[in-house]
Amino acid sequence: MNYENIKLEKGMYSVPGKSFIQVLEDLDSTENYIGTSLEKLDAYQR
């Protein structure tokens, strides 16, 4: 399993038209975790 390390930045909270979780999902999609124990978690929870 290859986990993404994402550096959280203040600007991620103010991307126009996207929530913080949507920005994280763009960087580390839940689709990458299908079939794993992390499948039911969103990018923020991971």
DSSP file (Angstrom, degrees, kcal/mol; ACC not computed):
  #  RESIDUE AA STRUCTURE BP1 BP2  ACC     N-H-->O    O-->H-N    N-H-->O    O-->H-N    TCO  KAPPA ALPHA  PHI   PSI    X-CA   Y-CA   Z-CA
    1    1 A M              0   0    0      0, 0.0     2,-0.7     0, 0.0    32,-0.1   0.000 360.0 360.0 360.0 133.1    0.0    0.0    0.0
    2    2 A N        -     0   0    0      2,-0.0     2,-0.3     0, 0.0     0, 0.0  -0.918 360.0-160.6-109.2 110.2    1.3    3.4   -1.0
    3    3 A Y        -     0   0    0     -2,-0.7     2,-0.4     1,-0.0    25,-0.0  -0.686  13.5-129.2 -94.0 144.6    0.1    6.2    1.3
    4    4 A E        -     0   0    0     -2,-0.3     2,-0.6    24,-0.0    24,-0.0  -0.770  10.7-151.7 -91.1 132.5    0.2    9.8    0.3
    5    5 A N        -     0   0    0     -2,-0.4     2,-0.5     2,-0.0    -2,-0.0  -0.930  19.1-170.3-100.3 119.0    1.8   12.3    2.6
    6    6 A I        -     0   0    0     -2,-0.6     2,-0.7    22,-0.0    18,-0.0  -0.939  19.2-137.6-116.5 128.1    0.1   15.7    2.1
    7    7 A K        -     0   0    0     -2,-0.5     2,-0.3     1,-0.0    -2,-0.0  -0.741  23.7-136.6 -82.6 118.3    1.3   18.9    3.6
    8    8 A L        -     0   0    0     -2,-0.7     2,-0.3     3,-0.0     3,-0.0  -0.604  24.7-171.5 -78.9 133.3   -1.7   20.8    4.9
    9    9 A E    >   -     0   0    0     -2,-0.3     3,-1.8     1,-0.1     4,-0.3  -0.940  34.0-121.2-128.2 149.1   -1.6   24.5    4.0
   10   10 A K  G >  S+     0   0    0     -2,-0.3     3,-1.6     1,-0.3     4,-0.2   0.832 109.1  64.3 -56.2 -36.0   -3.8   27.4    5.1
   11   11 A G  G >  S+     0   0    0      1,-0.3     3,-1.3     2,-0.2    -1,-0.3   0.687  84.5  75.1 -64.9 -18.4   -4.7   28.2    1.5
   12   12 A M  G X  S+     0   0    0     -3,-1.8     3,-0.6     1,-0.3    -1,-0.3   0.741  89.2  59.7 -65.9 -21.6   -6.5   24.8    1.2
   13   13 A Y  G <  S+     0   0    0     -3,-1.6    -1,-0.3    -4,-0.3    -2,-0.2   0.617 107.0  45.2 -80.7 -12.8   -9.3   26.2    3.3
   14   14 A S  G <   +     0   0    0     -3,-1.3    -1,-0.2    -4,-0.2    -2,-0.2  -0.009  69.0 139.3-125.4  31.5  -10.1   29.0    0.9
   15   15 A V    X   -     0   0    0     -3,-0.6     3,-1.9     3,-0.2     8,-0.1  -0.659  63.1-108.3 -74.6 123.1  -10.1   27.4   -2.6
   16   16 A P  T 3  S+     0   0    0      0, 0.0    -1,-0.1     0, 0.0     3,-0.1  -0.283  96.4   3.9 -57.6 128.7  -13.0   29.0   -4.5
   17   17 A G  T 3  S+     0   0    0      1,-0.2     2,-0.4    -2,-0.0    -3,-0.0   0.504 114.3  91.7  79.2   5.3  -15.9   26.5   -5.0
   18   18 A K    <   -     0   0    0     -3,-1.9    -3,-0.2    -6,-0.0    -1,-0.2  -0.984  66.1-133.9-134.7 144.5  -14.3   23.7   -3.0
   19   19 A S     >  -     0   0    0     -2,-0.4     4,-2.0     1,-0.1     5,-0.2  -0.436  37.0-103.9 -82.8 167.7  -14.5   22.6    0.6
   20   20 A F  H  > S+     0   0    0      1,-0.2     4,-2.1     2,-0.2     5,-0.1   0.905 123.6  51.0 -57.2 -43.7  -11.3   21.6    2.5
   21   21 A I  H  > S+     0   0    0      1,-0.2     4,-2.6     2,-0.2    -1,-0.2   0.872 106.8  54.0 -65.6 -37.1  -12.2   17.9    2.1
   22   22 A Q  H  > S+     0   0    0      2,-0.2     4,-1.9     1,-0.2    -1,-0.2   0.891 107.7  50.7 -64.0 -38.4  -12.7   18.3   -1.6
   23   23 A V  H  X S+     0   0    0     -4,-2.0     4,-1.3     2,-0.2    -2,-0.2   0.925 111.7  47.5 -63.8 -44.2   -9.2   19.8   -2.0
   24   24 A L  H  X S+     0   0    0     -4,-2.1     4,-2.4     1,-0.2     3,-0.3   0.900 108.9  54.2 -63.5 -40.4   -7.8   16.9   -0.1
   25   25 A E  H  < S+     0   0    0     -4,-2.6    -1,-0.2     1,-0.2    -2,-0.2   0.868 104.0  55.8 -61.9 -36.8   -9.7   14.4   -2.2
   26   26 A D  H  < S+     0   0    0     -4,-1.9     3,-0.3     1,-0.2    -1,-0.2   0.864 114.3  40.2 -61.8 -34.9   -8.2   16.0   -5.3
   27   27 A L  H  < S+     0   0    0     -4,-1.3     2,-0.2    -3,-0.3    -2,-0.2   0.807 134.0  18.3 -83.5 -32.0   -4.8   15.3   -3.9
   28   28 A D  S  < S-     0   0    0     -4,-2.4    -1,-0.2    -5,-0.1    -2,-0.1  -0.680  84.6-152.4-145.0  81.8   -5.4   11.9   -2.5
   29   29 A S    >   -     0   0    0     -3,-0.3     3,-1.4    -2,-0.2     4,-0.2  -0.227  18.3-134.0 -65.2 141.2   -8.5   10.3   -4.0
   30   30 A T  G >  S+     0   0    0      1,-0.3     3,-2.3     2,-0.2     4,-0.2   0.780 102.5  74.2 -61.4 -27.8  -10.6    7.8   -2.1
   31   31 A E  G >  S+     0   0    0      1,-0.3     3,-1.1     2,-0.2    -1,-0.3   0.793  85.7  64.3 -56.5 -28.7  -10.6    5.7   -5.3
   32   32 A N  G <  S+     0   0    0     -3,-1.4    -1,-0.3     1,-0.2    -2,-0.2   0.616 101.9  50.3 -70.2 -11.4   -7.0    4.8   -4.6
   33   33 A Y  G X  S+     0   0    0     -3,-2.3     3,-2.0    -4,-0.2     6,-0.3   0.294  73.1 134.4-113.1   7.8   -8.1    3.0   -1.4
   34   34 A I  T <  S+     0   0    0     -3,-1.1     3,-0.1     1,-0.3    -3,-0.0  -0.386  76.8  21.9 -59.8 131.2  -10.8    0.8   -2.8
   35   35 A G  T 3  S+     0   0    0      1,-0.4    -1,-0.3    -2,-0.1     2,-0.2   0.512 107.5  99.9  87.4   5.9  -10.4   -2.7   -1.4
   36   36 A T  S X  S-     0   0    0     -3,-2.0     3,-1.5     1,-0.0    -1,-0.4  -0.694  89.2-103.3-116.0 172.3   -8.3   -1.6    1.6
   37   37 A S  T 3  S+     0   0    0      1,-0.3     3,-0.3    -2,-0.2    -3,-0.1   0.642 120.6  57.7 -68.4 -12.9   -9.2   -0.9    5.2
   38   38 A L  T >  S+     0   0    0     -5,-0.2     3,-1.7     1,-0.2    -1,-0.3   0.367  74.4 104.5 -96.1   4.0   -9.2    2.8    4.5
   39   39 A E  T <  S+     0   0    0     -3,-1.5    -1,-0.2    -6,-0.3    -2,-0.1   0.819  78.5  48.9 -56.9 -36.7  -11.8    2.5    1.8
   40   40 A K  T 3  S+     0   0    0     -3,-0.3     2,-0.3    -4,-0.2    -1,-0.3   0.440  96.3  89.0 -88.2   1.5  -14.7    4.0    3.9
   41   41 A L  S <  S-     0   0    0     -3,-1.7     2,-0.1   -11,-0.1    -8,-0.1  -0.719  71.9-131.7 -97.8 148.2  -12.6    7.0    5.1
   42   42 A D     >  -     0   0    0     -2,-0.3     4,-2.1     1,-0.1     3,-0.1  -0.391  37.7 -92.3 -87.4 176.3  -12.5   10.3    3.3
   43   43 A A  T  4 S+     0   0    0      1,-0.2    -1,-0.1     2,-0.2   -21,-0.1   0.836 126.1  51.6 -60.5 -34.4   -9.2   12.1    2.6
   44   44 A Y  T  4 S+     0   0    0      1,-0.2    -1,-0.2     2,-0.2    -3,-0.0   0.911 109.9  48.4 -68.3 -42.5   -9.4   14.1    5.8
   45   45 A Q  T  4        0   0    0      1,-0.3    -2,-0.2    -3,-0.1    -1,-0.2   0.834 360.0 360.0 -68.1 -32.7  -10.0   11.0    7.9
   46   46 A R     <        0   0    0     -4,-2.1    -1,-0.3    -8,-0.1    -2,-0.2   0.500 360.0 360.0 -69.4 360.0   -7.1    9.2    6.3
